[in-house]
Amino acid sequence: MAPSHTDHPHRTLAELFLSLLVGVVIVSLLELELVPALIILSGLVVIYLLYRLVTTAEEIAEKL
């Protein structure tokens, strides 16, 4: 059975945070401030990869 969002409420918060950061990047790009937008975008990628690493580790730990 697939886990629901209520099983992991921190996932919903992380998704909301990532959506907010994407919005900031889009606004920065529209304002042509490319350097801050690229810094935020690279930070967003790192945060997302860490988030996926943690959730994957949790799923593996649950199976053990």
C-alpha positions as CSV (number, residue, x, y, z in Angstrom):
1,M,0.0,0.0,0.0
2,A,1.3,3.4,-0.9
3,P,2.0,5.8,2.0
4,S,-0.3,8.8,2.2
5,H,0.6,12.4,3.0
6,T,-0.9,11.9,6.5
7,D,1.6,9.2,7.3
8,H,4.5,11.6,6.7
9,P,3.3,15.2,7.5
10,H,6.9,16.5,7.1
11,R,6.7,15.6,3.4
12,T,3.9,18.0,2.9
13,L,5.8,20.8,4.7
14,A,8.9,20.1,2.6
15,E,6.9,20.2,-0.7
16,L,5.4,23.5,0.4
17,F,8.8,24.9,1.1
18,L,10.2,23.7,-2.2
19,S,7.2,25.3,-4.0
20,L,7.9,28.6,-2.3
21,L,11.6,28.5,-3.3
22,V,10.6,27.7,-6.9
23,G,8.4,30.8,-6.8
24,V,11.3,32.9,-5.5
25,V,13.5,31.7,-8.4
26,I,10.9,32.5,-11.0
27,V,10.4,36.0,-9.6
28,S,14.2,36.5,-9.5
29,L,14.5,35.4,-13.1
30,L,11.7,37.7,-14.2
31,E,13.5,40.6,-12.5
32,L,16.7,39.6,-14.4
33,E,18.7,39.2,-11.3
34,L,20.4,36.0,-12.6
35,V,23.2,35.6,-10.0
36,P,20.8,35.5,-6.9
37,A,18.4,33.3,-8.9
38,L,21.1,30.8,-9.8
39,I,22.3,30.7,-6.1
40,I,18.8,30.1,-5.0
41,L,18.2,27.5,-7.7
42,S,21.4,25.6,-6.8
43,G,20.4,25.7,-3.1
44,L,17.0,24.4,-4.1
45,V,18.5,21.5,-5.9
46,V,20.7,20.6,-2.9
47,I,17.8,20.8,-0.5
48,Y,15.7,18.6,-2.8
49,L,18.5,16.0,-3.1
50,L,18.9,15.9,0.7
51,Y,15.2,15.6,1.1
52,R,15.1,12.6,-1.3
53,L,18.1,11.0,0.5
54,V,16.4,11.3,3.9
55,T,13.0,10.0,2.6
56,T,14.7,7.1,0.8
57,A,16.7,6.2,3.9
58,E,13.5,6.2,6.0
59,E,11.8,3.9,3.5
60,I,14.8,1.5,3.5
61,A,14.8,1.6,7.4
62,E,11.1,0.8,7.5
63,K,11.7,-2.3,5.3
64,L,14.4,-3.6,7.6
